[in-house]
Amino acid sequence: MPFNQFIPRTFTAESVHMYAPITSGVYGISNSQEWIYIGETDNIQSSLLTHLQSLHTSLMKREPTGFVFEVCDQAHRSSRQDRLVSEYDPACNRQSSRHL
């Protein structure tokens, strides 16, 4: 089952502040050619901003342009992330998470 929100927002600090909630959920980061990363977190906004500030990661080297998210509780986040990763096969989820 795809992300509930299928039209991405622009992956900029301004857009993240404006649209990403400060709550539990899953999120996806993409560019025009591929899904780059799908994560789960206690704070969607904070996690997206952390990615934006980490300039020399494999995620940022893929030049992300958009993000989507779904609010979900902690009990369901991990399984939802697993389903989305299985469906979208994002490039950076294939790599060790320490390189993000």
Secondary structure, 3 states (H helix, E strand, C coil): CCCCCCCCEECCHHHHHHHCCCCCEEEEEECCCCEEEEEEECCHHHHHHHHHHCCCCHHHHCCCCEEEEEECCHHHHHHHHHHHHHHHCCHHHCCCHHHC
